[in-house]
Amino acid sequence: MQVGFLIPVIILLNSCLTQIKQNQQTMETFDINLFNRYQVSGEYNRILDDGTMINQFEYSGGYIEKIIPVKGWYYTYKEFYLNGNLERKGELFKKGDFESGIWYECSEEGQVI
């Protein structure tokens, strides 16, 4: 009778652990070394094979990255602290740069606020 009780408990615990692992996200960081290697006048631009443009630049508070796909109405906007940790991230409308959808803000230590 105890075996019949343990099997559902083990299945429940296993599914909870799997869900916890899926919800864990790795903190996004800005590759400062790569940026410093290729930047010109504080800006680094490149185009991926699919035509997506990546624009990175530095400012007094840290770094900004824009990932602008060829298709679609929105692009990804990211701000990073001087230490390279993500400060905020979200989608901006290509025509007018207004914020759309869910935005994420993080502390300088990397914790989601």
Stockholm file with secondary structure:
# STOCKHOLM 1.0

chainA/1-113         MQVGFLIPVIILLNSCLTQIKQNQQTMETFDINLFNRYQVSGEYNRILDDGTMINQFEYSGGYIEKIIPVKGWYYTYKEFYLNGNLERKGELFKKGDFESGIWYECSEEGQVI
#=GR chainA/1-113 SS CHHHHHHHHHHHHHHHHHHHHHHCCCCCBCCHHHHHHHCBTTEEEEECTTSCEEEEEEETTEEEEEEECSSSSEEEEEEEETTSBEEEEEEEETTTCCEEEEEEEBCTTSCBC
#=GC SS_cons         CHHHHHHHHHHHHHHHHHHHHHHCCCCCBCCHHHHHHHCBTTEEEEECTTSCEEEEEEETTEEEEEEECSSSSEEEEEEEETTSBEEEEEEEETTTCCEEEEEEEBCTTSCBC
//
